[in-house]
């Protein structure tokens, strides 16, 4: 079986929209040459083809180590436009550390495998299959690639694509040429092939022969090894500095160690509450109205202060939500403008959708808001009225229809609309209709578990989803919540703001995030002392990312 390796490179911008780091050095050597040196070590697919924009061919050739010139060819891309590029960039922002989990079923493979370009290359080279690999993956494992190719050859009659559940940048993906030709004609990205479709349900491909079963350690590990963000660059450099062997098992072990004990200098994601005002104060399944102390609206200057600090990282994520309706902030348009102007990478808005008028929709589109998470909790008007306290599902649907019209007129991908339902004893009977229905209409939907907020609210959960054995909370290591009065709370279960760790109007987020109070709670969790913070003892959400 003839197998070749394809590496798509852009020296200006990465596939996720950040600055390209292909020519940047890590420990004295550029990222792309490091990746190529790893790829040529593959026994099953040592011949590499770099595909890049036509104007970058010369620059890319200069980055190919002289010792590899016989094995590495550089050629210009033949397909000028990628119809899914902006969609994939937007949909992947909240799942960069995982191989899958992006909106609409997008996965890390979508970032580095363009079916149309790969189809042309495979046809020209008369290859039976193509290994698609990220260009900026200095820790990619050639032995694991060989295992994938062997698996693909052994399951050729059953599978035309072979992948592994592994952190992005640890391994590539194998495509049979006939599949690439079919996908390439329609410009279909890999994630579409793998995603759930309500009108054509099938077994998850992760449970079929096209998925190579890597070790449990590799499947469990999470962390970005594609050098296209500052944090990913630090990940890779940090591992190289350890001097450990560069193989999948060793890297996976290190990633797990980092995930369990490491805390980034700033939280990856910050949820900002702009106001506690809400048109649905009697909503049954979330804290609103009289259950939440009055806070806000947050001052625009404070939003700017937060944005400037978070923008020190080029993958910072901000969610405008909290325990009120963000669209009711009197300067909402200015708020999203400040966040985008500061350079925040990903911006989402959690809303009930009732204040989504034309002016607000224009703000969302103008500032490229990535995700509009619309909290509905019902599929039918009758259930909506019961769980939200107001019969206004029709109003929300009309607002979403007007937003869709504006997006078509521009045209633009963002914001991606993600309707959400809370799984509860009240909503369980409509859950399937909700998920499949919105998947057909918007391409994605979200089912969220009910939270009683550590016993502060009555329990409406169908059943507890907490694992049988408790482990340290992941949220206090990666996410932060800032309330409309500037208070930074331990986690998003503290809707009343009873346990603030400080105020971001007075202190930098970094100082609070790494300060004595939160560090003490983290250390308590590591030691199994969950009573160190009153809400932690009654919490059921500690296992969620």
C-alpha positions in Angstrom: 0.0 0.0 0.0 1.5 3.3 -1.1 1.1 5.9 1.6 2.3 9.5 1.6 2.3 12.3 4.2 0.7 15.7 3.5 1.4 18.8 5.6 -0.5 22.0 5.0 1.4 25.1 6.0 0.7 28.8 6.1 3.5 30.9 7.4 1.3 33.9 8.1 -1.8 32.6 9.9 -2.5 29.3 11.6 -5.5 27.1 10.8 -7.3 28.3 14.0 -6.7 32.0 13.1 -3.8 32.8 15.3 -0.4 34.0 14.2 1.5 31.2 12.5 4.5 29.9 14.4 5.8 27.5 11.8 9.0 29.5 11.5 9.3 30.4 15.2 12.1 28.7 17.1 11.8 26.4 20.1 15.0 25.8 21.9 17.0 27.0 18.9 15.2 25.2 16.1 12.2 26.3 14.1 8.9 24.5 14.6 8.3 23.3 11.0 11.7 21.6 10.6 11.3 20.0 14.0 8.0 18.5 12.8 9.4 17.3 9.5 12.3 15.6 11.3 9.7 13.6 13.3 7.6 12.7 10.3 10.4 11.3 8.1 11.0 8.8 10.9 7.8 7.0 9.9 8.5 3.7 8.2 5.1 3.5 6.5 4.9 7.0 5.2 8.3 8.8 5.0 7.6 10.8 1.8 6.3 14.2 2.8 4.5 16.9 0.7 4.2 20.4 2.0 1.2 22.3 0.6 1.3 26.0 1.1 0.0 29.3 -0.5 1.7 29.9 -3.9 3.5 33.0 -2.6 5.1 31.1 0.3 6.7 28.2 -1.7 10.1 29.7 -1.6 10.0 30.5 2.1 8.8 27.0 2.9 11.6 25.4 0.9 14.1 27.4 3.0 12.6 25.9 6.1 13.2 22.3 4.9 16.4 20.9 6.4 19.0 20.1 3.8 19.2 16.5 5.0 15.5 16.0 4.2 15.3 17.6 0.7 15.0 14.2 -1.0 12.0 13.2 1.2 10.2 16.6 1.4 8.6 18.3 -1.6 7.0 21.7 -1.4 4.1 22.6 -3.7 1.5 25.4 -4.0 -2.1 24.8 -3.0 -4.4 24.3 -5.9 -7.7 25.1 -4.3 -7.8 28.9 -3.5 -10.8 29.1 -1.1 -11.7 26.9 1.8 -15.5 27.2 2.3 -15.3 25.8 5.8 -12.3 27.7 7.1 -14.1 30.4 9.1 -16.6 27.8 10.4 -13.9 25.5 11.7 -11.9 28.3 13.3 -15.0 29.6 15.1 -16.3 26.1 16.1 -13.1 24.8 17.5 -12.2 27.7 19.9 -13.6 26.1 23.0 -12.1 22.6 22.4 -8.5 23.3 21.3 -7.0 20.9 23.9 -9.1 17.9 22.7 -9.2 15.9 19.5 -13.0 16.3 19.3 -15.7 18.3 21.0 -16.0 21.3 18.7 -19.4 22.8 17.7 -21.1 21.0 14.9 -19.0 17.9 15.4 -15.8 19.7 14.4 -12.6 18.0 15.5 -8.8 18.7 15.5 -8.6 16.8 12.2 -10.6 19.6 10.5 -7.8 22.0 11.4 -5.1 20.3 9.3 -6.9 18.1 6.7 -8.5 19.8 3.7 -10.1 17.0 1.7 -10.0 18.9 -1.6 -6.3 19.5 -1.5 -5.5 16.0 -0.2 -7.6 14.5 -3.0 -5.7 16.3 -5.7 -2.3 15.3 -4.1 -3.3 11.6 -3.6 -4.6 11.4 -7.2 -1.4 12.9 -8.7 0.9 10.7 -6.6 -1.2 7.5 -7.3 -1.2 6.9 -3.5 -3.5 4.4 -1.8 -3.8 6.6 1.2 -2.6 9.9 2.7 -1.4 10.7 6.2 -2.6 14.2 7.0 -0.4 15.7 9.7 -0.3 19.2 11.5 2.6 21.4 10.3 3.5 22.6 13.8 3.6 19.4 15.8 7.2 18.9 17.0 6.1 16.1 19.4 4.2 14.0 16.8 5.0 10.3 17.2 6.1 8.5 13.9 5.6 5.1 15.5 2.0 5.9 16.3 1.6 7.0 12.7 2.9 3.7 11.6 0.4 1.9 13.9 -2.4 3.9 12.3 -1.2 3.0 8.8 -0.9 -0.7 9.7 -4.4 -0.5 11.2 -5.8 1.2 8.1 -4.3 -1.5 5.9 -5.7 -4.2 8.0 -9.2 -2.7 8.0 -9.3 -1.4 4.5 -12.5 -3.2 3.6 -14.3 -1.7 6.6 -12.8 1.8 7.1 -11.6 4.5 4.7 -10.4 6.8 7.4 -8.3 5.9 10.4 -7.8 8.1 13.4 -6.8 7.9 17.1 -8.2 9.4 20.2 -5.2 11.4 21.1 -4.3 15.0 22.0 -4.0 17.3 19.0 -0.5 17.2 17.5 0.4 13.7 18.8 -0.5 11.9 15.6 -2.0 12.4 12.2 -4.9 10.9 10.4 -5.0 8.3 7.6 -7.3 8.8 4.6 -8.0 6.3 1.8 -7.7 8.0 -1.5 -11.2 7.0 -2.6 -12.7 8.7 0.4 -10.7 11.9 -0.2 -12.0 12.0 -3.8 -15.6 11.8 -2.6 -15.1 14.4 0.1 -12.9 16.6 -2.0 -15.6 17.0 -4.8 -18.0 18.4 -2.2 -15.3 20.2 0.0 -16.5 18.2 3.0 -14.4 18.4 6.1 -13.6 15.3 8.2 -15.7 16.4 11.2 -18.8 16.3 9.0 -18.2 12.6 8.3 -17.7 11.9 12.0 -20.5 14.0 13.4 -24.0 12.8 14.6 -26.8 13.4 12.1 -30.3 13.0 13.4 -31.7 11.9 10.0 -28.9 9.4 9.4 -27.9 8.0 12.9 -25.0 5.6 13.2 -22.7 4.3 15.7 -20.0 6.7 16.9 -17.0 6.2 14.7 -14.8 6.1 17.9 -16.4 2.6 18.5 -15.8 1.3 14.9 -12.8 -0.1 13.1 -11.8 3.2 11.7 -10.6 4.2 15.2 -7.2 2.9 16.2 -7.4 2.0 19.9 -4.5 3.8 21.5 -3.5 3.2 25.1 -5.8 4.4 27.9 -3.2 7.0 28.9 -3.1 8.5 25.4 -6.9 8.5 25.2 -7.2 10.2 28.6 -4.6 12.9 28.0 -5.6 16.4 27.0 -3.5 19.3 25.9 -2.6 21.1 22.7 0.6 20.0 21.1 0.1 21.9 17.8 2.2 25.1 18.2 -0.3 27.8 17.1 -1.0 29.5 20.5 1.3 30.7 23.2 0.1 28.1 25.7 0.6 25.3 23.2 4.1 26.7 22.4 4.8 26.6 26.2 3.4 23.1 26.4 5.8 21.8 23.7 8.8 23.8 25.0 8.1 22.6 28.5 8.1 19.0 27.5 11.3 19.3 25.4 13.1 21.0 28.3 12.3 17.9 30.5 14.6 15.8 28.3 12.1 12.9 28.4 11.8 10.6 25.3 9.6 12.0 22.6 7.0 9.3 22.2 3.2 9.2 22.7 3.2 7.4 26.0 5.8 9.6 27.6 4.1 12.8 26.3 0.7 11.6 27.4 2.0 10.9 31.0 3.4 14.4 31.2 0.2 16.0 29.9 -1.8 14.1 32.6 0.6 15.3 35.3 0.3 18.9 34.0 -3.5 18.7 33.9 -3.8 17.3 37.4 -1.3 19.6 39.2 -0.6 22.6 36.9 -2.4 25.9 37.0 -2.0 28.4 34.2 -0.9 31.9 35.1 -4.3 33.1 33.9 -7.5 31.2 33.5 -8.2 29.9 30.0 -11.8 31.0 30.2 -13.5 33.7 32.2 -17.2 34.2 32.5 -18.3 37.8 33.0 -21.7 38.7 34.5 -22.7 42.1 33.1 -25.9 42.5 35.1 -28.4 40.4 37.2 -31.4 42.0 35.5 -33.4 39.3 33.6 -36.8 39.1 31.8 -37.4 35.6 33.2 -36.9 36.1 37.0 -39.1 33.0 37.8 -37.1 30.6 35.6 -37.3 27.2 37.3 -34.0 25.6 36.3 -31.4 28.3 37.0 -30.8 31.0 39.6 -32.5 34.2 38.5 -34.7 37.0 39.9 -35.1 37.2 43.7 -32.7 34.3 44.3 -29.8 36.4 43.0 -28.6 39.6 44.8 -28.9 42.7 42.6 -25.5 43.5 40.9 -24.4 45.7 38.0 -24.5 46.8 35.4 -20.8 46.3 35.2 -18.9 49.5 34.3 -17.4 49.5 30.8 -14.0 50.6 32.2 -14.0 47.4 34.3 -14.8 45.2 31.2 -11.9 46.9 29.4 -9.5 46.3 32.4 -10.4 42.6 32.4 -10.1 42.3 28.6 -6.7 44.0 28.5 -5.3 41.6 31.1 -6.7 38.4 29.5 -5.5 39.4 26.1 -1.9 38.7 27.2 -2.7 35.2 26.0 -3.8 34.7 22.3 -6.3 31.9 23.2 -8.2 33.7 25.9 -11.9 32.9 26.1 -14.7 35.1 27.5 -18.3 34.2 28.1 -20.8 36.9 28.8 -23.3 35.3 31.1 -23.4 34.9 34.8 -26.8 35.1 36.6 -28.6 37.7 34.5 -29.3 38.6 30.9 -26.1 40.2 29.3 -28.1 41.7 26.4 -29.8 44.0 29.0 -26.6 45.8 29.8 -27.1 49.4 28.6 -23.8 49.4 26.7 -23.8 45.9 25.4 -22.6 47.0 22.0 -19.6 48.8 23.5 -18.9 45.8 25.8 -18.4 43.4 22.9 -16.5 46.0 21.0 -14.1 46.5 23.9 -13.5 42.7 24.1 -12.8 42.3 20.4 -10.6 45.4 20.2 -8.5 44.1 23.1 -7.8 40.9 21.1 -9.8 38.3 23.0 -9.7 35.1 21.0 -13.1 33.6 21.7 -16.2 35.4 22.8 -19.5 33.7 23.7 -22.8 35.2 24.9 -25.2 33.2 27.1 -28.7 34.7 26.6 -32.4 33.9 26.8 -32.7 35.6 23.4 -35.6 37.9 24.3 -33.6 41.1 23.9 -32.0 39.9 20.6 -33.3 42.9 18.5 -31.9 44.0 15.2 -29.4 46.5 16.8 -28.0 43.8 19.1 -27.8 41.3 16.3 -25.8 43.9 14.3 -23.4 44.3 17.2 -22.9 40.5 17.4 -22.1 40.3 13.7 -20.0 43.5 13.5 -17.7 42.3 16.3 -17.5 38.7 15.2 -19.0 37.2 18.4 -18.3 33.5 18.0 -21.1 31.8 19.9 -24.6 32.8 20.9 -25.7 30.3 23.5 -29.4 30.6 23.7 -31.0 29.1 26.9 -34.4 27.7 26.0 -34.9 24.6 28.2 -37.9 23.5 26.1 -38.9 22.4 22.6 -42.6 23.2 22.9 -44.2 26.5 23.9 -46.1 24.7 26.7 -43.0 23.4 28.4 -41.2 26.7 27.8 -43.9 28.6 29.7 -43.8 26.1 32.5 -40.0 26.1 33.1 -39.3 29.8 32.2 -42.3 31.3 33.8 -43.4 33.2 30.7 -45.0 32.0 27.4 -42.3 33.6 25.1 -40.8 30.8 23.1 -42.3 32.3 19.9 -40.5 35.7 20.6 -37.1 34.0 20.9 -37.7 32.0 17.7 -38.6 35.1 15.8 -35.5 36.9 17.0 -33.3 33.9 16.0 -34.9 33.9 12.5 -34.1 37.6 12.1 -30.5 37.0 13.1 -30.3 34.2 10.6 -31.5 36.5 7.9 -28.9 39.1 8.8 -26.1 36.5 8.7 -27.2 35.3 5.2 -27.3 38.9 3.9 -23.7 39.7 5.1 -22.8 36.7 4.6 -21.0 35.5 7.7 -20.6 32.4 9.8 -20.6 33.9 13.3 -22.2 34.0 15.7 -22.9 30.3 15.8 -26.2 29.8 17.5 -26.2 27.1 20.1 -29.7 26.4 21.7 -29.4 24.9 25.1 -31.6 22.7 27.3 -31.1 21.8 30.9 -31.7 18.1 31.4 -34.2 17.8 34.3 -37.2 15.8 35.5 -39.3 18.5 33.8 -37.6 18.5 30.4 -36.5 14.9 29.9 -39.4 14.0 27.7 -38.6 16.7 25.2 -34.8 16.3 25.3 -34.5 14.1 22.1 -36.9 16.3 20.1 -35.0 19.4 21.3 -31.6 18.1 20.4 -32.4 16.6 17.0 -34.7 19.5 16.1 -32.1 22.2 16.7 -29.4 20.1 15.2 -31.4 20.2 12.0 -32.1 23.9 12.2 -28.8 25.3 13.5 -26.3 22.5 13.1 -25.7 22.1 16.9 -27.4 22.1 20.3 -26.3 21.6 23.8 -27.8 19.5 26.7 -26.6 20.7 30.0 -26.9 18.9 33.3 -29.0 20.4 36.0 -27.1 22.0 39.0 -28.6 22.6 42.4 -25.6 24.9 43.0 -24.2 22.9 45.9 -27.5 22.4 47.6 -28.6 26.1 47.4 -31.5 25.3 45.1 -34.0 22.4 45.0 -32.9 19.4 43.0 -34.5 18.9 39.6 -31.9 16.5 38.3 -33.0 13.2 36.7 -30.1 11.5 38.4 -26.7 12.4 39.8 -24.0 12.3 37.1 -21.1 12.6 39.5 -18.6 9.7 39.3 -18.5 7.3 42.3 -15.0 8.5 43.4 -14.4 12.2 44.0 -11.3 13.9 42.6 -10.1 17.5 42.7 -12.3 20.0 40.8 -11.1 20.9 37.4 -13.0 24.2 37.1 -10.9 25.9 39.8 -7.8 25.2 37.7 -9.0 26.5 34.4 -12.1 28.7 34.7 -12.9 31.9 36.6 -16.2 33.8 37.1 -16.4 37.6 37.6 -19.7 39.0 38.9 -21.2 42.3 37.8 -20.0 44.1 41.0 -16.4 43.0 40.1 -16.2 40.1 42.6 -14.3 37.1 41.4 -15.8 34.0 43.0 -14.3 30.6 43.5 -16.6 29.0 40.9 -19.9 29.4 39.1 -21.8 27.6 41.7 -21.7 30.6 44.0 -24.5 32.6 42.3 -25.0 34.7 45.5 -21.4 35.8 45.6 -21.1 34.6 49.2 -17.5 33.5 48.9 -15.5 36.1 46.8 -11.8 35.7 46.6 -11.3 39.4 45.7 -12.5 42.2 43.4 -11.0 42.6 39.9 -11.7 46.4 40.1 -9.0 46.6 42.8 -6.8 43.6 42.0 -5.5 41.9 38.8 -7.1 38.7 37.9 -3.7 37.0 37.8 -3.1 38.0 41.4 -6.4 36.6 42.6 -6.1 33.5 40.4 -2.7 32.7 41.9 -3.5 34.2 45.3 -3.6 32.6 48.8 -7.3 32.0 48.9 -7.8 30.1 45.7 -4.4 28.3 46.1 -5.5 27.1 49.6 -8.7 25.7 48.1 -6.8 23.9 45.3 -4.4 22.4 47.8 -7.3 21.3 49.9 -8.8 19.5 47.0 -5.5 17.8 46.1 -5.4 16.5 49.7 -9.0 15.4 49.7 -10.2 18.1 52.0 -13.3 19.4 50.2 -14.7 21.0 53.3 -12.1 23.7 52.9 -14.7 25.7 51.0 -18.3 25.4 52.3 -19.9 25.0 48.9 -17.6 22.2 47.8 -19.0 19.6 50.2 -22.4 19.7 48.6 -21.4 20.2 45.0 -22.2 17.7 42.2 -20.4 19.6 39.4 -16.8 19.0 40.4 -16.2 16.5 37.6 -17.2 18.8 34.8 -14.4 20.5 32.7 
